Amino acid sequence: MGDEQGDDGKALIRVSDAERQETAERLKLAHDEGRLSLTEYDDRLRAAYAATVRADLVALEADLPRVKRKDLPAVRARKAEAERADQIRDYAKEWRSWAGVAVLLTTIWGITSIASGQLNFFWPMFPIGIWGAVLVAQLFWRDD
């Protein structure tokens, strides 16, 4: 039974669609770099999608430079998309914080105005305005 598993003990583990797709991406990169002819690429691509165990996929890439999973275009795109979603979520959180502080400061101003019997100078415009201006500026001058 140990001989059936291959050298690393994982060769006969069935492959997932994601593993087939990653192999297909590696083959596409090899073709784009000129390492595989169109015929070789097509043959290997068909074999990749027909693969049932990891050994089948390993054999397709054995003579090609190894491309790390994190360097595959689809993985980089998914990572960039997730980072962008996190940035948007963080930005929205900043605006919620700004709104909460604006309500709090305006309430304090209103209470002090009522207590003094007259409308006081609207001092909350300074912290609210400066913070709001910084948030708006982040829309235009952010690191992408």
KOLVO-600301 format. One record per residue: x, y, z of N, C-alpha, C in turn; residue in one letter. Coordinates in steps of 0.02 Angstrom, whole numbers. Layout:
<atoms>
+--------+--------+--------+--------+--------+--------+--------+--------+--------+------+
:   n.px :   n.py :   n.pz :  ca.px :  ca.py :  ca.pz :   c.px :   c.py :   c.pz : code :
+--------+--------+--------+--------+--------+--------+--------+--------+--------+------+
:      X :      Y :      Z :      X :      Y :      Z :      X :      Y :      Z :    A :
...
+--------+--------+--------+--------+--------+--------+--------+--------+--------+------+
</atoms>
This chain:
<atoms>
+--------+--------+--------+--------+--------+--------+--------+--------+--------+------+
:   n.px :   n.py :   n.pz :  ca.px :  ca.py :  ca.pz :   c.px :   c.py :   c.pz : code :
+--------+--------+--------+--------+--------+--------+--------+--------+--------+------+
:     41 :    -60 :      0 :      0 :      0 :      0 :     43 :     63 :      0 :    M :
:    101 :     62 :     32 :    145 :    119 :     33 :    171 :    137 :    -36 :    G :
:    180 :     86 :    -80 :    204 :     98 :   -147 :    152 :    134 :   -190 :    D :
:     88 :    123 :   -175 :     35 :    153 :   -215 :     31 :    228 :   -205 :    E :
:     54 :    252 :   -149 :     46 :    323 :   -133 :     98 :    367 :   -165 :    Q :
:    151 :    341 :   -189 :    202 :    382 :   -220 :    252 :    407 :   -168 :    G :
:    297 :    451 :   -190 :    351 :    475 :   -148 :    327 :    516 :    -88 :    D :
:    280 :    561 :    -99 :    261 :    606 :    -45 :    199 :    582 :     -6 :    D :
:    171 :    526 :    -24 :    113 :    500 :     11 :     48 :    534 :     -7 :    G :
:     51 :    583 :    -52 :     -9 :    621 :    -72 :    -25 :    613 :   -145 :    K :
:     13 :    574 :   -181 :      5 :    570 :   -254 :    -62 :    542 :   -275 :    A :
:    -91 :    498 :   -236 :   -155 :    467 :   -255 :   -215 :    500 :   -222 :    L :
:   -206 :    557 :   -193 :   -262 :    595 :   -165 :   -299 :    627 :   -223 :    I :
:   -364 :    621 :   -223 :   -404 :    649 :   -278 :   -399 :    725 :   -278 :    R :
:   -398 :    754 :   -338 :   -391 :    826 :   -345 :   -459 :    861 :   -346 :    V :
:   -458 :    923 :   -326 :   -518 :    964 :   -327 :   -520 :   1006 :   -391 :    S :
:   -577 :   1035 :   -403 :   -583 :   1080 :   -461 :   -535 :   1139 :   -453 :    D :
:   -526 :   1164 :   -392 :   -481 :   1220 :   -380 :   -409 :   1201 :   -398 :    A :
:   -388 :   1141 :   -381 :   -320 :   1119 :   -399 :   -312 :   1112 :   -475 :    E :
:   -363 :   1088 :   -508 :   -361 :   1084 :   -581 :   -355 :   1154 :   -611 :    R :
:   -394 :   1201 :   -584 :   -393 :   1270 :   -609 :   -324 :   1302 :   -598 :    Q :
:   -293 :   1290 :   -540 :   -227 :   1317 :   -527 :   -175 :   1289 :   -575 :    E :
:   -180 :   1224 :   -589 :   -135 :   1193 :   -637 :   -146 :   1223 :   -706 :    T :
:   -208 :   1234 :   -724 :   -223 :   1265 :   -789 :   -193 :   1335 :   -793 :    A :
:   -196 :   1372 :   -739 :   -166 :   1439 :   -738 :    -90 :   1435 :   -746 :    E :
:    -59 :   1387 :   -712 :     14 :   1379 :   -718 :     32 :   1362 :   -790 :    R :
:     -8 :   1318 :   -822 :      5 :   1300 :   -891 :     -4 :   1360 :   -937 :    L :
:    -54 :   1401 :   -924 :    -65 :   1462 :   -965 :     -6 :   1509 :   -958 :    K :
:     19 :   1517 :   -897 :     78 :   1560 :   -887 :    138 :   1532 :   -927 :    L :
:    147 :   1466 :   -924 :    202 :   1436 :   -961 :    193 :   1447 :  -1036 :    A :
:    133 :   1441 :  -1061 :    120 :   1454 :  -1132 :    133 :   1528 :  -1148 :    H :
:    109 :   1573 :  -1106 :    119 :   1645 :  -1117 :    193 :   1663 :  -1117 :    D :
:    233 :   1627 :  -1078 :    305 :   1640 :  -1075 :    343 :   1606 :  -1133 :    E :
:    308 :   1566 :  -1173 :    340 :   1532 :  -1229 :    372 :   1466 :  -1210 :    G :
:    356 :   1440 :  -1152 :    384 :   1376 :  -1131 :    346 :   1317 :  -1160 :    R :
:    284 :   1328 :  -1179 :    243 :   1275 :  -1210 :    215 :   1300 :  -1276 :    L :
:    216 :   1256 :  -1325 :    184 :   1274 :  -1389 :    109 :   1270 :  -1378 :    S :
:     72 :   1294 :  -1427 :     -1 :   1293 :  -1422 :    -26 :   1221 :  -1418 :    L :
:      5 :   1177 :  -1455 :    -16 :   1106 :  -1454 :     -1 :   1075 :  -1386 :    T :
:     59 :   1087 :  -1360 :     76 :   1060 :  -1294 :     29 :   1087 :  -1240 :    E :
:     17 :   1152 :  -1245 :    -28 :   1185 :  -1196 :    -97 :   1154 :  -1199 :    Y :
:   -123 :   1144 :  -1259 :   -190 :   1115 :  -1267 :   -193 :   1044 :  -1239 :    D :
:   -142 :   1004 :  -1256 :   -140 :    935 :  -1231 :   -137 :    932 :  -1155 :    D :
:    -94 :    974 :  -1127 :    -87 :    973 :  -1054 :   -149 :   1002 :  -1019 :    R :
:   -179 :   1051 :  -1050 :   -239 :   1080 :  -1021 :   -295 :   1029 :  -1018 :    L :
:   -303 :    992 :  -1072 :   -354 :    939 :  -1073 :   -339 :    887 :  -1019 :    R :
:   -275 :    869 :  -1013 :   -256 :    819 :   -963 :   -267 :    846 :   -892 :    A :
:   -256 :    911 :   -882 :   -266 :    941 :   -816 :   -339 :    936 :   -795 :    A :
:   -383 :    952 :   -841 :   -455 :    949 :   -824 :   -481 :    877 :   -819 :    Y :
:   -444 :    830 :   -849 :   -463 :    759 :   -843 :   -430 :    725 :   -784 :    A :
:   -383 :    759 :   -751 :   -346 :    728 :   -695 :   -393 :    708 :   -638 :    A :
:   -375 :    652 :   -607 :   -415 :    629 :   -550 :   -375 :    628 :   -486 :    T :
:   -309 :    619 :   -492 :   -266 :    619 :   -432 :   -209 :    669 :   -441 :    V :
:   -180 :    689 :   -386 :   -127 :    740 :   -387 :    -67 :    720 :   -430 :    R :
:    -52 :    657 :   -432 :      5 :    635 :   -473 :     -5 :    654 :   -546 :    A :
:    -67 :    652 :   -569 :    -81 :    672 :   -639 :    -63 :    745 :   -650 :    D :
:    -79 :    788 :   -602 :    -64 :    859 :   -609 :     10 :    873 :   -602 :    L :
:     42 :    839 :   -555 :    115 :    848 :   -545 :    153 :    832 :   -609 :    V :
:    133 :    778 :   -642 :    167 :    758 :   -704 :    161 :    811 :   -759 :    A :
:    105 :    847 :   -760 :     95 :    898 :   -811 :    141 :    959 :   -802 :    L :
:    163 :    970 :   -740 :    204 :   1029 :   -725 :    276 :   1011 :   -710 :    E :
:    294 :    948 :   -715 :    360 :    925 :   -693 :    418 :    961 :   -728 :    A :
:    410 :    978 :   -792 :    465 :   1008 :   -830 :    459 :   1085 :   -834 :    D :
:    415 :   1113 :   -794 :    404 :   1186 :   -795 :    427 :   1217 :   -729 :    L :
:    449 :   1280 :   -731 :    467 :   1313 :   -668 :    406 :   1317 :   -622 :    P :
:    417 :   1306 :   -559 :    362 :   1306 :   -511 :    339 :   1378 :   -498 :    R :
:    275 :   1391 :   -505 :    246 :   1456 :   -489 :    207 :   1447 :   -424 :    V :
:    226 :   1487 :   -375 :    192 :   1482 :   -310 :    119 :   1502 :   -318 :    K :
:     77 :   1472 :   -276 :      5 :   1484 :   -279 :    -10 :   1558 :   -272 :    R :
:     25 :   1592 :   -226 :     12 :   1663 :   -214 :     30 :   1707 :   -274 :    K :
:     69 :   1681 :   -321 :     89 :   1719 :   -379 :     43 :   1708 :   -440 :    D :
:     -6 :   1664 :   -433 :    -52 :   1652 :   -489 :    -97 :   1712 :   -498 :    L :
:   -111 :   1732 :   -560 :   -153 :   1791 :   -572 :   -220 :   1789 :   -538 :    P :
:   -254 :   1732 :   -539 :   -321 :   1729 :   -509 :   -317 :   1738 :   -433 :    A :
:   -266 :   1710 :   -402 :   -258 :   1717 :   -330 :   -242 :   1789 :   -312 :    V :
:   -199 :   1820 :   -352 :   -183 :   1891 :   -340 :   -245 :   1934 :   -349 :    R :
:   -285 :   1919 :   -399 :   -346 :   1958 :   -411 :   -395 :   1951 :   -353 :    A :
:   -404 :   1890 :   -328 :   -450 :   1879 :   -271 :   -424 :   1915 :   -209 :    R :
:   -358 :   1914 :   -199 :   -329 :   1947 :   -142 :   -338 :   2023 :   -147 :    K :
:   -327 :   2051 :   -207 :   -336 :   2123 :   -217 :   -409 :   2142 :   -206 :    A :
:   -455 :   2100 :   -229 :   -526 :   2114 :   -220 :   -545 :   2114 :   -146 :    E :
:   -518 :   2066 :   -109 :   -531 :   2062 :    -37 :   -502 :   2123 :      0 :    A :
:   -442 :   2143 :    -20 :   -411 :   2201 :     11 :   -451 :   2264 :     -3 :    E :
:   -476 :   2270 :    -64 :   -517 :   2328 :    -83 :   -582 :   2330 :    -42 :    R :
:   -613 :   2272 :    -33 :   -674 :   2268 :      7 :   -659 :   2288 :     80 :    A :
:   -602 :   2267 :    105 :   -582 :   2287 :    173 :   -572 :   2362 :    178 :    D :
:   -541 :   2392 :    127 :   -531 :   2464 :    127 :   -597 :   2501 :    127 :    Q :
:   -644 :   2478 :     87 :   -710 :   2510 :     84 :   -745 :   2504 :    151 :    I :
:   -741 :   2445 :    181 :   -772 :   2434 :    246 :   -741 :   2479 :    299 :    R :
:   -675 :   2485 :    298 :   -641 :   2529 :    346 :   -659 :   2602 :    336 :    D :
:   -666 :   2622 :    272 :   -683 :   2691 :    257 :   -754 :   2707 :    281 :    Y :
:   -800 :   2660 :    270 :   -869 :   2670 :    294 :   -870 :   2673 :    371 :    A :
:   -828 :   2634 :    403 :   -824 :   2635 :    476 :   -800 :   2704 :    500 :    K :
:   -752 :   2733 :    464 :   -728 :   2800 :    482 :   -785 :   2851 :    478 :    E :
:   -826 :   2846 :    425 :   -882 :   2893 :    419 :   -933 :   2883 :    474 :    W :
:   -945 :   2821 :    494 :   -991 :   2808 :    549 :   -964 :   2839 :    614 :    R :
:   -900 :   2833 :    625 :   -869 :   2864 :    684 :   -876 :   2939 :    681 :    S :
:   -863 :   2967 :    622 :   -870 :   3040 :    613 :   -941 :   3062 :    629 :    W :
:   -990 :   3026 :    604 :  -1061 :   3044 :    615 :  -1078 :   3040 :    689 :    A :
:  -1054 :   2989 :    723 :  -1067 :   2982 :    795 :  -1038 :   3040 :    834 :    G :
:   -976 :   3059 :    819 :   -945 :   3116 :    853 :   -981 :   3180 :    836 :    V :
:  -1002 :   3189 :    774 :  -1039 :   3249 :    753 :  -1103 :   3256 :    793 :    A :
:  -1139 :   3201 :    801 :  -1201 :   3203 :    840 :  -1186 :   3219 :    913 :    V :
:  -1135 :   3188 :    940 :  -1116 :   3200 :   1010 :  -1097 :   3273 :   1021 :    L :
:  -1053 :   3300 :    980 :  -1031 :   3369 :    988 :  -1088 :   3419 :    977 :    L :
:  -1130 :   3405 :    928 :  -1187 :   3449 :    916 :  -1236 :   3447 :    975 :    T :
:  -1245 :   3389 :   1004 :  -1287 :   3383 :   1063 :  -1258 :   3423 :   1122 :    T :
:  -1194 :   3418 :   1132 :  -1161 :   3456 :   1185 :  -1170 :   3531 :   1173 :    I :
:  -1160 :   3552 :   1110 :  -1170 :   3622 :   1093 :  -1242 :   3643 :   1107 :    W :
:  -1291 :   3601 :   1087 :  -1361 :   3617 :   1097 :  -1379 :   3623 :   1171 :    G :
:  -1354 :   3577 :   1211 :  -1367 :   3579 :   1283 :  -1337 :   3641 :   1315 :    I :
:  -1276 :   3659 :   1295 :  -1244 :   3719 :   1324 :  -1280 :   3782 :   1301 :    T :
:  -1306 :   3781 :   1239 :  -1344 :   3839 :   1215 :  -1410 :   3847 :   1254 :    S :
:  -1443 :   3791 :   1265 :  -1506 :   3793 :   1304 :  -1492 :   3815 :   1376 :    I :
:  -1438 :   3790 :   1405 :  -1421 :   3808 :   1473 :  -1403 :   3881 :   1480 :    A :
:  -1373 :   3910 :   1429 :  -1354 :   3981 :   1433 :  -1411 :   4027 :   1411 :    S :
:  -1463 :   4000 :   1382 :  -1520 :   4040 :   1361 :  -1511 :   4076 :   1295 :    G :
:  -1459 :   4061 :   1259 :  -1447 :   4091 :   1193 :  -1408 :   4043 :   1150 :    Q :
:  -1409 :   4056 :   1084 :  -1371 :   4013 :   1039 :  -1297 :   4033 :   1044 :    L :
:  -1258 :   3986 :   1067 :  -1185 :   3996 :   1071 :  -1153 :   3988 :   1002 :    N :
:  -1092 :   4011 :    996 :  -1054 :   4001 :    935 :  -1050 :   3925 :    921 :    F :
:  -1061 :   3905 :    858 :  -1062 :   3834 :    841 :   -990 :   3808 :    834 :    F :
:   -959 :   3797 :    891 :   -890 :   3774 :    892 :   -880 :   3703 :    864 :    W :
:   -931 :   3658 :    865 :   -919 :   3591 :    837 :   -900 :   3591 :    763 :    P :
:   -911 :   3647 :    728 :   -895 :   3648 :    656 :   -820 :   3637 :    645 :    M :
:   -778 :   3655 :    693 :   -706 :   3647 :    684 :   -685 :   3573 :    685 :    F :
:   -699 :   3536 :    740 :   -678 :   3465 :    738 :   -717 :   3425 :    685 :    P :
:   -782 :   3439 :    678 :   -822 :   3402 :    629 :   -798 :   3419 :    558 :    I :
:   -787 :   3481 :    544 :   -766 :   3503 :    477 :   -697 :   3477 :    459 :    G :
:   -650 :   3482 :    506 :   -582 :   3459 :    491 :   -582 :   3384 :    479 :    I :
:   -614 :   3347 :    523 :   -617 :   3274 :    515 :   -651 :   3255 :    450 :    W :
:   -707 :   3289 :    434 :   -742 :   3275 :    372 :   -699 :   3290 :    311 :    G :
:   -662 :   3346 :    314 :   -617 :   3363 :    258 :   -563 :   3311 :    249 :    A :
:   -537 :   3285 :    304 :   -487 :   3232 :    299 :   -516 :   3169 :    267 :    V :
:   -577 :   3151 :    286 :   -609 :   3093 :    257 :   -623 :   3102 :    183 :    L :
:   -644 :   3161 :    163 :   -656 :   3174 :     92 :   -590 :   3172 :     54 :    V :
:   -537 :   3200 :     84 :   -471 :   3200 :     51 :   -446 :   3129 :     40 :    A :
:   -464 :   3083 :     85 :   -442 :   3014 :     78 :   -471 :   2982 :     15 :    Q :
:   -526 :   3007 :    -10 :   -554 :   2982 :    -72 :   -507 :   2995 :   -131 :    L :
:   -473 :   3051 :   -129 :   -432 :   3073 :   -185 :   -359 :   3055 :   -178 :    F :
:   -335 :   3051 :   -116 :   -264 :   3039 :   -105 :   -253 :   2977 :    -62 :    W :
:   -273 :   2920 :    -88 :   -262 :   2859 :    -51 :   -213 :   2816 :    -89 :    R :
:   -181 :   2771 :    -53 :   -133 :   2724 :    -83 :   -170 :   2664 :   -110 :    D :
:   -167 :   2654 :   -177 :   -199 :   2596 :   -207 :   -149 :   2545 :   -225 :    D :
+--------+--------+--------+--------+--------+--------+--------+--------+--------+------+
</atoms>
